[in-house]
Amino acid sequence: MDKLIITGGKQLSGELRISGAKNSALPILAGALLSETPVTIGNIPHLHDITTTMELLGRMGVQLIIDEKMNIEIDTSTIKNFEAPYELVRTMRASILVLGPLLARFGSAHVSLPGGCAIGTRPVDIHLDGLAKMGADIKVEGGYILAQAKRLKGANLVMEKITVTGTENLLMAATLAKGKTVIENAAKEPEVSDLAHFLNKMGAKITGIGTDILEIDGVDQLGAKDLHYNILPDRIETGTYLVAAAMTGGNITVKNTRPSILDAVLEKLKEAGAEISTGDDWIKLDMKGKKPQAVSVRTAPYPAFPTDMQAQFTAMNAIAEGVAVITETVFENRFMHVQEMQRMGADIQLESHNAICKGVEKLAAAPVMATDLRASASLVLAGLVAEGDTMVDRIYHIDRGYDHIEEKLAQLGAKIRRIPN
Ligand code: EPU
């Protein structure tokens, strides 16, 4: 397994381009299964989860053509099976996103249950309940979801909990259902809206985009000639580099991003002492060489502070001035990074859903590893400010969700290298 070695102590400065959003690309690639005509998706990030999604679609018989600029053309006319096998779902839970589209368009889906994962139990009951309310016959056998429906029918769905991929699955299913579907208490994450805009470009009739009530008038078929859709920039990648710069007292400009979808994160960075300026598609952060102030955050669904930025802010608080509390309300077990940071000298105490962080003067390098994507990234950030060489192991988690992280950090002046296995 590849490892990253980070030599701490460099102040980050310079410019960086943000890649397309992982959590938009995954549902949009799955959503392409709904199209009768080939579609091309652009601004696709270079990530392991994208490769896994392509493998998943490829095994179904879907034709994929990828060019050197990471545009992917998807042609579903050759599809021959409707299965998402365990060995792929196991490595990427988002594979569950093929369930809604397969069922809606082909009337059948055979998708492995994702099972537990490092950040909590993460059930898919809300996805399944919603599809059942739309008339699907759903059985769970041998670890697989077997779903059948002649044609789904519109339904009123009130989501018991806000779920991002749950909303996306049901939204995709509803586009081809007979009649009208209303999804109440829908997730409002920008990636859900991005998917909805993409589906509308294919001919879907979705209104209420960006609100917590999505209304979908089902249509008979989807597809638009020569459709090319560019996915939105990654707000979590953006936030991660901004925090990295803030931790090092640095000064960076991130380009090709969208500041308007990062309000909660930018507010917290300002509270930490960062000077922030923004344009339509760029954000400049300047710490003027100062150490950050500790900031308390509470994660919750969008537009509140994202759980996917929680670990990075924990890393920042570890070396900030003062005491702050990080509260995780979305996932039950998303603090694996804390133990590893403690091994680097951080003073963080866990009390149920809270991490109480007392900033220390300096972290000390140590070999560390984590079992999820954002936790692994937070350890890289910790390494940037630790004394000595931090070795982050199991970085395949990082490669799932960060496009060329070591190249991008090196471009900002970090001393970081990858040790291939
Ligand atoms: N939940 C249920 N039942 C369900 C679905 C969800 O109880 O049927 C619960 C979950 O267990 C969790 C909460 O609802 O406690 C919210 O989970 P959600 O379903 O919103 O998470 P997700 O859709 O599985 C997506 C992102 C995650 C991100 C979360 C929250 C994708 C592919 N993944 O996951 O991204 O943390 O929303 O914003 O969009 C990441 O990128 O590192 C990542 C983990």
Residues whose N, C-alpha, C, O or C-beta is under 5 A from the ligand:
A	BS01	EPU	N23 A94 R122 P123 V124 D125 I126 H127 K161 I162 T163 V164 T165 G166 T307 D308 V330 F331 L373 R374
